[in-house]
Amino acid sequence: MAVQRKVEPSVGNLDALMELVEEIADHVRSHPLAGFPQARCTEVANEPVYAADHLEELRQFTSVLTLTYRVWR
């Protein structure tokens, strides 16, 4: 899952986008998948937090969440 947005690289803009990424991570941790309720998110990784090269070269914020789901039966 990724969050991308064209942005002016200021502290306020980056803080707001990082807050959005954290909200998404919190949501997927606590809510089952709508189409597959047996699956639960067991791990959320966000490394690197955002792509510095995208910000510098493209003026684009890019943050990728890697989600791991497990199924309990």
C-alpha positions in Angstrom: 0.0 0.0 0.0 1.4 3.4 -0.9 0.7 7.0 -0.3 1.9 9.5 -3.0 1.3 13.1 -3.4 2.9 16.0 -5.2 4.0 18.4 -2.5 6.2 21.3 -1.6 8.8 19.8 0.8 8.1 21.7 4.0 7.9 20.3 7.5 4.2 21.0 7.8 3.4 19.2 4.6 5.6 16.2 5.5 4.1 16.0 9.0 0.5 16.0 7.7 1.3 13.2 5.2 3.2 11.1 7.8 0.2 11.4 10.1 -2.0 10.1 7.2 0.4 7.1 6.8 0.2 6.4 10.5 -3.6 6.6 10.5 -3.7 4.1 7.6 -1.3 1.7 9.4 -3.4 2.0 12.6 -6.6 1.3 10.6 -5.3 -1.8 8.9 -4.0 -3.2 12.2 -7.4 -3.0 13.9 -9.9 -3.8 11.1 -10.3 -7.1 9.2 -10.3 -7.1 5.4 -13.9 -6.5 4.2 -13.8 -9.3 1.6 -11.8 -11.8 3.8 -12.6 -11.3 7.5 -10.6 -14.4 8.6 -7.4 -12.6 7.7 -5.8 -10.3 10.3 -2.9 -7.9 9.8 0.0 -9.1 11.9 2.7 -6.8 10.8 3.1 -3.3 9.2 6.5 -2.2 7.9 7.3 1.3 6.7 11.0 1.3 5.7 12.1 3.9 4.7 9.4 6.2 6.1 9.4 8.1 2.8 11.4 8.1 -0.3 13.8 11.0 0.1 14.9 10.8 -3.6 11.3 11.2 -4.8 10.9 14.2 -2.6 14.1 15.8 -3.8 13.9 15.0 -7.5 10.2 14.8 -8.2 8.7 17.0 -5.4 6.6 14.0 -4.6 6.0 12.4 -1.2 6.1 8.6 -1.4 5.6 6.3 1.6 5.1 2.5 1.2 3.4 0.3 3.9 4.2 -3.4 3.6 1.4 -5.4 5.2 1.5 -9.0 6.4 -1.8 -10.8 6.9 -2.4 -14.2 8.5 -5.5 -16.3 8.4 -7.0 -18.0 11.5 -9.4 -20.8 11.0 
